[in-house]
Amino acid sequence: MKSPEPKKSITSRLKLGMLASLLFIIVGSASAQNGTRETVNQSIGWLSLNSNMKLHSKFGISLDVQIRQAGTDAMQRQVTAGFDYFVTKSLTIIPLGLSHVWNYQYGKQPAAFVNDENRIFQSIAYKHKISRIAVSHRFKVEERFLQVHTKGASDEVIDNGYTNKQVRFRYRAMFNIPINHDKMGPKTVYLSIWDEIFMSRGKSVTFNAPDQNRIFVGLGYQVTKDFSFQGGYFLQTLIKSNGTKQENNAGIYLQMNYNFDFSKK
């Protein structure tokens, strides 16, 4: 029987993955300088309400509801649910997750039509500690089905269904640093820093470098073992699928998390 891989080996590989992701960002940023891109700066405000419900020692359900605004305009509404499988205390896999996104025409580069989106996704998350810092990594693959609208001969809007198929890869590294205690736990104030990078593939995607990056820096408070909230500065860099337009969206990101453990009952 093959012995399990040492934790140090797993951590080392993830550190290499973080370094590769950083190089990925640098290369993507350099490629963005080629040619002229129409760029706009906008203010945004995002709210995330999520919960992880542990139903058994090995599996549970995760839920996430997000309300996204661009100034006074509705930007997106999103509902996500996933089936969680807990491999170990540090490693969680979502073999199947579903999302629905309501999109809106917003900001300085509004879309020609309101195209909503359905997603199927898989993810793997690993957490560990570096000294007192709680570190988590998440790699996510999304199969995206975007709605397509076109104009007919009489200028009428035609709904062609969710026929724009894309695949998107996401990697996020998050660092939570306790301030008033030596480690994360109840009644802990902490500094939260995370970065997430995106890359898309599909017939309608002609820009194949990293096309989105999200950075968050803020403060959080873990009220109890199961309840925490955080808020802070958020910057989203979004390059459109053809690579000719870009949004730099900066503002506030608020998140509240309440977990339930039904496995002990």
C-alpha positions in Angstrom: 0.0 0.0 0.0 1.4 3.4 -1.0 2.0 5.7 1.9 0.3 9.1 1.8 2.4 12.0 0.5 4.0 14.1 3.3 2.3 17.5 4.0 5.6 19.3 3.4 5.7 17.9 -0.1 2.2 19.1 -0.8 2.9 22.6 0.6 6.1 22.9 -1.4 4.2 22.1 -4.6 1.6 24.7 -3.8 4.3 27.3 -3.2 5.7 26.5 -6.6 2.2 26.9 -8.0 1.9 30.3 -6.4 5.2 31.3 -8.0 4.1 30.1 -11.4 0.8 32.1 -11.0 2.8 35.2 -10.2 4.9 34.7 -13.4 1.7 34.1 -15.2 0.4 37.5 -14.1 3.6 39.2 -15.2 3.5 37.6 -18.6 -0.2 38.5 -19.0 0.4 42.1 -18.0 3.3 42.4 -20.5 1.2 41.0 -23.3 -1.6 43.5 -22.5 0.7 46.4 -23.5 0.7 45.3 -27.1 -1.7 47.3 -29.2 -4.3 49.9 -28.0 -7.0 49.0 -25.6 -10.0 51.1 -24.6 -9.7 51.3 -20.8 -12.3 52.7 -18.3 -12.1 53.2 -14.6 -15.2 52.6 -12.5 -16.3 52.3 -8.9 -17.9 49.1 -7.7 -19.4 47.5 -4.5 -19.7 43.8 -4.0 -21.5 41.9 -1.3 -21.0 38.1 -0.7 -23.1 36.0 1.7 -21.9 32.4 1.9 -22.3 29.3 4.0 -20.6 25.9 4.3 -23.0 23.2 5.7 -21.2 20.1 6.9 -23.7 17.2 6.6 -21.2 14.3 7.3 -17.6 13.9 8.3 -16.8 13.5 4.6 -19.3 15.7 2.7 -21.3 18.9 2.8 -22.9 21.7 0.7 -21.6 25.2 0.1 -23.8 28.1 -0.9 -22.8 31.6 -2.1 -25.0 34.6 -3.0 -23.4 37.7 -4.5 -24.8 41.1 -5.2 -22.5 43.2 -7.4 -23.0 46.9 -8.2 -21.1 49.3 -10.5 -21.8 52.7 -9.1 -25.6 52.9 -9.0 -26.0 50.3 -11.8 -26.7 46.7 -11.1 -23.7 44.7 -12.4 -24.4 41.1 -11.6 -26.4 38.8 -9.3 -25.1 35.4 -8.7 -26.1 32.2 -6.9 -23.7 29.3 -6.5 -24.1 25.9 -4.9 -21.5 23.1 -4.6 -21.2 19.5 -3.3 -18.2 19.4 -1.0 -16.1 16.3 -0.4 -13.6 16.6 2.6 -10.6 14.5 1.7 -8.8 15.6 4.8 -9.1 18.5 7.3 -6.9 20.6 4.9 -8.1 19.3 1.5 -11.6 19.8 0.1 -12.8 18.9 -3.4 -16.0 20.1 -5.1 -16.6 17.5 -7.9 -19.8 19.3 -9.0 -21.0 22.8 -8.5 -23.7 25.0 -10.3 -24.0 28.7 -10.7 -26.5 31.0 -12.3 -25.5 34.6 -13.1 -27.9 37.5 -13.9 -26.0 40.0 -15.9 -26.9 43.7 -16.6 -25.9 46.5 -18.9 -23.8 48.7 -16.7 -21.0 51.3 -16.6 -19.0 53.0 -19.3 -18.7 49.9 -21.6 -22.2 48.4 -21.5 -22.9 45.1 -23.3 -25.0 45.3 -26.4 -27.5 42.8 -24.9 -28.3 41.4 -21.4 -26.9 37.9 -21.6 -27.2 35.7 -18.5 -25.0 32.7 -17.7 -25.2 29.2 -16.4 -22.0 27.4 -15.0 -20.9 24.0 -14.0 -17.7 23.9 -12.1 -15.2 21.8 -10.2 -12.7 23.0 -7.6 -10.0 21.9 -5.2 -9.0 23.8 -2.1 -6.1 23.3 0.2 -5.3 25.2 3.5 -2.2 25.2 5.7 -0.3 27.6 7.9 2.9 29.6 7.5 3.9 30.6 11.1 0.7 32.3 12.4 -0.7 33.0 8.9 -3.6 30.9 7.7 -3.1 30.2 4.0 -5.6 28.8 1.5 -5.4 27.9 -2.2 -8.2 27.3 -4.6 -8.1 26.1 -8.1 -11.4 26.2 -10.0 -12.5 25.1 -13.5 -15.7 26.5 -14.9 -17.7 25.2 -17.9 -19.6 28.4 -18.9 -22.8 28.6 -21.0 -23.5 32.2 -21.8 -26.8 33.4 -23.3 -26.6 34.9 -26.8 -28.9 37.6 -28.2 -28.8 39.0 -31.8 -30.9 41.4 -33.8 -33.2 40.1 -36.5 -34.0 41.5 -40.0 -36.7 43.8 -38.5 -34.4 44.9 -35.7 -36.1 42.6 -33.2 -34.0 41.0 -30.4 -33.7 37.2 -30.9 -32.8 34.9 -28.0 -30.5 32.2 -29.3 -30.2 30.4 -25.9 -27.1 29.6 -23.8 -25.0 28.7 -26.9 -21.8 30.6 -26.1 -19.6 27.9 -24.5 -16.4 28.8 -22.7 -14.1 27.2 -20.2 -12.4 29.3 -17.5 -9.6 28.5 -15.2 -9.2 30.3 -11.8 -6.5 30.3 -9.1 -6.8 32.1 -5.8 -4.3 32.5 -2.9 -5.6 33.9 0.4 -3.8 34.9 3.5 -5.5 35.6 6.8 -3.2 37.2 9.4 -4.5 37.3 13.0 -3.9 40.7 14.8 -5.0 40.4 18.4 -4.4 36.7 18.8 -1.6 34.2 18.0 -3.9 32.2 15.7 -7.3 32.4 14.0 -10.2 31.7 16.3 -13.2 33.2 18.0 -13.0 36.9 18.7 -10.1 37.4 16.4 -9.4 40.5 14.3 -7.4 39.7 11.2 -5.9 41.1 8.1 -7.1 39.4 4.9 -5.2 39.5 1.6 -6.1 37.5 -1.5 -5.5 37.5 -5.2 -7.3 35.6 -7.9 -6.3 35.2 -11.6 -8.5 34.0 -14.5 -7.9 32.7 -18.0 -10.6 31.8 -20.5 -10.8 29.5 -23.5 -13.6 29.1 -26.2 -14.5 29.9 -29.8 -15.7 33.4 -28.9 -12.5 34.1 -26.9 -9.8 35.7 -29.0 -7.8 37.1 -26.1 -6.0 34.0 -24.6 -3.7 35.7 -22.0 -4.9 36.0 -18.4 -8.1 38.2 -18.8 -9.1 39.0 -15.2 -7.5 39.6 -11.9 -9.0 40.3 -8.5 -7.2 41.7 -5.5 -8.6 42.2 -2.0 -7.0 43.8 1.1 -9.2 44.3 4.2 -10.0 43.6 7.8 -12.1 40.8 9.2 -13.5 39.6 12.5 -14.1 36.0 13.4 -17.0 36.2 15.9 -17.3 32.5 16.6 -15.9 29.3 15.1 -18.7 29.4 12.5 -19.4 33.1 12.0 -17.1 35.7 10.5 -17.2 38.8 8.3 -14.8 41.0 6.5 -14.6 44.1 4.3 -12.0 46.2 2.5 -10.6 47.5 -0.7 -11.2 45.5 -3.9 -9.7 45.9 -7.4 -11.0 44.0 -10.4 -9.1 44.2 -13.7 -11.3 42.8 -16.5 -10.3 42.4 -20.1 -13.1 41.6 -22.6 -13.0 38.4 -24.7 -11.7 40.2 -27.8 -8.9 42.0 -25.9 -9.8 45.5 -27.2 -11.6 46.7 -24.0 -10.7 46.7 -20.4 -12.4 47.6 -17.1 -10.5 48.7 -14.0 -13.1 48.4 -11.3 -12.2 49.6 -7.8 -14.3 49.8 -4.7 -15.5 47.9 -1.6 -16.0 44.2 -1.1 -18.0 43.0 1.9 -18.3 39.3 2.9 -20.2 37.5 5.6 -19.8 33.7 6.3 -21.9 31.5 8.6 -21.2 27.8 8.7 -23.3 24.9 10.0 -22.1 21.6 11.3 -24.9 19.0 11.1 -22.5 16.0 11.2 -22.4 15.9 15.0 -26.2 15.7 15.4 
